[in-house]
Amino acid sequence: MPKYIEINCKTACNRINSDFLPFNWDLNIYRGCEHKCQYCFAVYSHKYMESNNFFDEIYVKKNIVECFEKQISSKRWKRTTVNIGGVTDSYQPAEKQYKIMPEILKLCIKYKVPVSLSTKSNLILRDFDLFEELATLVPVDIACTITTVNENIRKLLEPNASSIKDRFNNLKEFSKTNVNTGIFIMPIIPEINDSYENLSTLFKTAKENKVNYAITSILNLRGETKTNFLNFVKDKLPHLYNKIKAHYKYAYADTAYKKHLYGILNKIEKMYPLKEKEIVYPACEENDNQLSLF
């Protein structure tokens, strides 16, 4: 059983300076994640908590709701998009107990804060009504990370996350609202989930569920992530260990592999083009001129 450790935070939203992301603020309710995704890029972050158990020691920011309201109610706050859970999933199992997300969403409704969120959990449907209401006021973007159509592979890679079927159901339900829905096919892992059959089926199923966009990315292996992932492959998929390791002499997959894969993805994306949702929002109030659309 994971251990929950309650802590206080000084601020709720951390600023992100990036020219590649459609948001500049990130909010993470939890540090550590119970989903236990073997490729997780964030395992390094626990060293700041003097812990090496990212999957089983979950730090809960018990005062984050109060900090969030203080931040977004400030006159200095510009109503830009807040990305929720960029490092750890806000709907991981701990959320069943702590129920922090509904309070965060109520504040987003109160102060009309645009939201971007990604998850691997069907617990998000618990808060369906709050997302639906928020999406009538401001842009709301919800994505589900789905990297394979093979449930056995999913259970190996992401043992404590929701099923593939449940995640597609999340997107199907939110497609009925003003929410902009997306699928994150990331990471694509050489030799494991990079087949044409898998990738094309993901795009096809996304289109059938009226998903608005897809983002793909190849696995990167840096620092603790590389050690953790290669140890996992050696233990659970030993027949693939040498092949995968050969692609990662450095942190990124080799150039020839990336060129080949992106060629396949370009063909698939043309076969199953996804359509952006057109949404008209209510007229902004005078003090709402900083509304950020993404």
C-alpha positions as CSV (number, residue, x, y, z in Angstrom):
1,M,0.0,0.0,0.0
2,P,1.3,3.5,-0.8
3,K,2.1,5.9,2.0
4,Y,0.4,9.3,1.9
5,I,2.4,12.1,3.4
6,E,0.6,15.5,3.9
7,I,2.6,18.6,3.3
8,N,2.0,22.3,2.9
9,C,2.9,24.2,-0.3
10,K,3.9,27.9,-0.6
11,T,2.3,28.4,-4.0
12,A,-0.2,26.3,-6.0
13,C,0.8,27.2,-9.6
14,N,4.4,27.1,-10.8
15,R,5.4,29.2,-13.7
16,I,6.7,27.5,-16.8
17,N,8.8,29.4,-19.3
18,S,8.4,27.6,-22.6
19,D,7.8,28.6,-26.2
20,F,6.4,25.2,-27.1
21,L,3.6,24.8,-24.6
22,P,0.2,26.6,-24.8
23,F,0.3,27.5,-21.1
24,N,2.6,29.1,-18.6
25,W,1.3,27.7,-15.3
26,D,1.3,24.2,-13.9
27,L,-0.5,23.0,-10.8
28,N,0.3,19.6,-9.2
29,I,-1.8,18.5,-6.2
30,Y,0.4,15.4,-5.6
31,R,4.1,14.6,-5.6
32,G,4.7,11.0,-6.6
33,C,2.2,8.9,-8.5
34,E,0.6,5.6,-7.8
35,H,0.0,4.7,-11.5
36,K,3.5,3.3,-11.6
37,C,4.1,4.0,-15.2
38,Q,7.5,2.4,-15.9
39,Y,8.5,5.1,-18.4
40,C,7.6,8.1,-16.1
41,F,9.8,11.1,-16.7
42,A,9.2,12.6,-13.3
43,V,10.7,9.9,-11.0
44,Y,13.7,12.2,-10.6
45,S,11.6,14.8,-8.8
46,H,11.4,12.8,-5.6
47,K,15.0,13.5,-4.8
48,Y,13.9,17.0,-3.7
49,M,11.7,15.2,-1.1
50,E,14.7,13.2,0.1
51,S,12.9,10.1,-1.1
52,N,13.6,7.4,-3.8
53,N,10.1,5.9,-3.8
54,F,8.2,7.9,-6.3
55,F,5.5,5.3,-6.8
56,D,4.7,4.4,-3.1
57,E,5.4,7.6,-1.2
58,I,2.8,10.1,-2.3
59,Y,3.0,13.7,-0.9
60,V,-0.3,15.5,-0.7
61,K,-0.4,19.3,-0.7
62,K,-3.2,19.6,1.8
63,N,-3.3,23.5,1.6
64,I,-3.2,23.7,-2.2
65,V,-6.9,24.9,-2.5
66,E,-6.3,27.9,-0.3
67,C,-3.0,28.7,-2.1
68,F,-4.7,28.4,-5.5
69,E,-7.5,30.9,-4.6
70,K,-4.9,33.3,-3.1
71,Q,-3.0,33.2,-6.4
72,I,-5.9,33.5,-8.9
73,S,-7.8,36.1,-6.9
74,S,-4.9,38.5,-7.0
75,K,-5.2,41.6,-9.2
76,R,-1.9,40.6,-10.7
77,W,-3.2,37.3,-12.0
78,K,-3.8,37.3,-15.7
79,R,-6.4,34.9,-16.7
80,T,-4.2,32.5,-18.6
81,T,-4.5,28.7,-18.9
82,V,-3.5,26.6,-15.9
83,N,-2.3,23.1,-16.7
84,I,-3.3,20.7,-14.0
85,G,-1.1,17.7,-13.3
86,G,1.7,18.2,-15.7
87,V,4.1,16.2,-13.5
88,T,1.8,13.8,-11.6
89,D,-1.8,12.7,-12.4
90,S,-4.4,14.6,-10.4
91,Y,-6.8,11.7,-10.6
92,Q,-4.4,9.0,-9.3
93,P,-5.9,6.8,-6.5
94,A,-5.0,9.2,-3.7
95,E,-7.7,11.6,-5.1
96,K,-10.4,9.1,-4.2
97,Q,-9.6,9.8,-0.6
98,Y,-8.6,13.5,-0.6
99,K,-11.1,14.8,-3.1
100,I,-9.1,18.0,-3.9
101,M,-9.9,18.3,-7.6
102,P,-13.6,19.3,-7.1
103,E,-12.5,22.2,-4.9
104,I,-9.9,23.3,-7.5
105,L,-12.5,23.1,-10.3
106,K,-15.0,25.2,-8.2
107,L,-12.4,27.9,-7.9
108,C,-11.8,27.7,-11.7
109,I,-15.5,28.3,-12.2
110,K,-15.6,31.1,-9.7
111,Y,-12.7,33.0,-11.2
112,K,-13.1,31.8,-14.8
113,V,-9.8,30.1,-15.1
114,P,-9.1,28.2,-18.4
115,V,-7.8,24.7,-17.7
116,S,-5.8,22.1,-19.5
117,L,-5.5,18.6,-17.9
118,S,-4.3,15.1,-18.9
119,T,-5.0,11.9,-17.0
120,K,-4.9,8.1,-17.2
121,S,-7.8,7.6,-14.8
122,N,-11.6,7.3,-15.2
123,L,-11.9,8.9,-11.8
124,I,-12.2,12.2,-13.8
125,L,-15.8,11.3,-14.6
126,R,-16.7,11.9,-10.9
127,D,-16.2,15.6,-11.7
128,F,-17.9,15.6,-15.1
129,D,-20.5,18.2,-14.1
130,L,-17.9,20.6,-12.9
131,F,-15.8,20.3,-16.1
132,E,-19.0,20.7,-18.1
133,E,-19.9,23.9,-16.3
134,L,-16.4,25.3,-16.6
135,A,-16.3,24.6,-20.3
136,T,-19.4,26.8,-20.9
137,L,-17.4,29.8,-19.4
138,V,-13.8,29.3,-20.6
139,P,-11.6,27.0,-22.7
140,V,-11.2,23.5,-21.1
141,D,-8.9,20.9,-22.6
142,I,-8.9,17.3,-21.4
143,A,-6.6,14.7,-22.8
144,C,-6.1,11.0,-21.9
145,T,-2.7,9.3,-22.4
146,I,-3.3,6.1,-24.3
147,T,-0.3,4.4,-25.8
148,T,-1.5,1.0,-26.8
149,V,-4.7,-1.0,-27.7
150,N,-3.2,-4.1,-26.0
151,E,-4.5,-4.3,-22.5
152,N,-1.8,-6.8,-21.5
153,I,0.9,-4.4,-22.5
154,R,-1.0,-1.6,-20.8
155,K,-1.0,-3.5,-17.5
156,L,2.8,-4.1,-17.8
157,L,3.6,-0.4,-18.6
158,E,1.0,1.3,-16.4
159,P,-0.2,-1.3,-13.8
160,N,-2.3,1.0,-11.6
161,A,-3.9,3.2,-14.3
162,S,-7.3,2.8,-15.7
163,S,-8.0,0.5,-18.6
164,I,-7.8,1.5,-22.3
165,K,-11.6,1.1,-22.6
166,D,-12.2,3.4,-19.6
167,R,-9.9,6.1,-21.0
168,F,-11.5,6.1,-24.4
169,N,-14.9,6.3,-22.6
170,N,-13.6,9.4,-20.7
171,L,-13.0,11.1,-24.1
172,K,-16.3,9.9,-25.5
173,E,-18.2,11.4,-22.6
174,F,-16.4,14.8,-22.6
175,S,-16.9,15.0,-26.4
176,K,-20.6,15.6,-25.6
177,T,-19.7,18.9,-23.9
178,N,-17.8,22.1,-24.8
179,V,-14.6,20.4,-23.6
180,N,-11.8,20.1,-26.2
181,T,-10.6,16.5,-26.1
182,G,-7.2,15.0,-27.0
183,I,-5.3,11.7,-27.0
184,F,-1.6,11.7,-25.9
185,I,0.1,8.8,-27.7
186,M,3.2,9.2,-25.7
187,P,5.6,7.8,-25.2
188,I,5.9,5.6,-28.3
189,I,8.4,3.0,-27.3
190,P,10.6,1.1,-29.8
191,E,9.7,-2.6,-30.1
192,I,6.8,-2.3,-27.6
193,N,4.0,0.0,-28.9
194,D,5.3,1.4,-32.2
195,S,3.7,-1.0,-34.7
196,Y,1.6,0.3,-37.5
197,E,-1.3,-1.8,-36.3
198,N,-1.2,-0.3,-32.8
199,L,-0.8,3.3,-33.8
200,S,-3.3,3.2,-36.6
201,T,-5.9,1.6,-34.3
202,L,-5.3,4.3,-31.7
203,F,-6.0,7.0,-34.3
204,K,-9.0,5.2,-35.7
205,T,-10.5,4.7,-32.2
206,A,-9.8,8.3,-31.3
207,K,-11.7,9.5,-34.4
208,E,-14.6,7.1,-33.6
209,N,-14.8,8.7,-30.1
210,K,-14.8,12.2,-31.6
211,V,-11.5,13.2,-30.1
212,N,-10.4,16.6,-31.4
213,Y,-6.6,16.2,-31.6
214,A,-3.7,13.8,-31.0
215,I,-0.2,14.4,-29.8
216,T,2.6,11.9,-30.3
217,S,6.1,11.7,-28.8
218,I,8.8,9.1,-28.7
219,L,10.1,7.9,-25.4
220,N,13.0,9.8,-24.0
221,L,15.3,8.2,-21.4
222,R,17.1,10.6,-19.0
223,G,18.5,10.1,-15.6
224,E,16.5,7.9,-13.2
225,T,14.0,7.2,-15.9
226,K,16.5,5.4,-18.0
227,T,17.7,3.3,-15.1
228,N,14.1,2.5,-14.0
229,F,12.8,1.7,-17.5
230,L,15.7,-0.5,-18.7
231,N,15.6,-2.5,-15.4
232,F,11.9,-3.0,-16.0
233,V,12.5,-4.2,-19.6
234,K,15.3,-6.6,-18.4
235,D,13.0,-8.0,-15.8
236,K,9.6,-8.2,-17.7
237,L,10.6,-8.2,-21.4
238,P,14.1,-9.6,-21.5
239,H,13.8,-10.6,-25.2
240,L,13.5,-6.9,-26.1
241,Y,16.2,-5.5,-23.8
242,N,19.1,-5.5,-26.2
243,K,17.0,-4.1,-29.1
244,I,15.6,-1.3,-27.0
245,K,18.9,-0.4,-25.4
246,A,20.5,-0.2,-28.9
247,H,18.1,2.6,-29.7
248,Y,19.1,4.6,-26.6
249,K,22.9,5.2,-26.6
250,Y,21.9,8.6,-25.4
251,A,18.7,10.1,-23.9
252,Y,16.9,10.2,-27.2
253,A,16.1,7.5,-29.7
254,D,18.5,7.3,-32.7
255,T,17.8,9.5,-35.7
256,A,17.1,6.7,-38.2
257,Y,14.4,5.3,-36.0
258,K,12.7,8.6,-35.4
259,K,12.7,9.3,-39.2
260,H,11.1,6.0,-39.9
261,L,8.5,6.3,-37.2
262,Y,7.4,9.8,-38.1
263,G,7.0,8.7,-41.7
264,I,4.5,6.1,-40.5
265,L,2.7,8.6,-38.2
266,N,2.3,11.1,-41.1
267,K,0.5,8.4,-43.2
268,I,-1.7,7.5,-40.3
269,E,-2.6,11.1,-39.4
270,K,-3.7,11.6,-43.0
271,M,-5.9,8.5,-42.9
272,Y,-7.6,9.5,-39.7
273,P,-7.6,13.3,-39.5
274,L,-9.0,14.7,-36.2
275,K,-11.2,17.8,-36.2
276,E,-10.8,20.7,-33.8
277,K,-14.0,21.6,-32.0
278,E,-15.5,25.1,-32.7
279,I,-16.7,26.7,-29.5
280,V,-18.3,30.1,-28.9
281,Y,-17.9,31.5,-25.4
282,P,-20.0,34.1,-23.7
283,A,-18.9,37.7,-24.1
284,C,-16.1,38.5,-21.7
285,E,-16.6,41.1,-18.9
286,E,-14.5,44.2,-18.9
287,N,-11.9,42.7,-16.6
288,D,-11.7,39.5,-18.5
289,N,-9.5,40.8,-21.4
290,Q,-6.7,38.5,-20.4
291,L,-8.6,35.4,-21.2
292,S,-6.3,32.9,-22.9
293,L,-7.6,30.6,-25.6
294,F,-5.6,27.5,-26.5
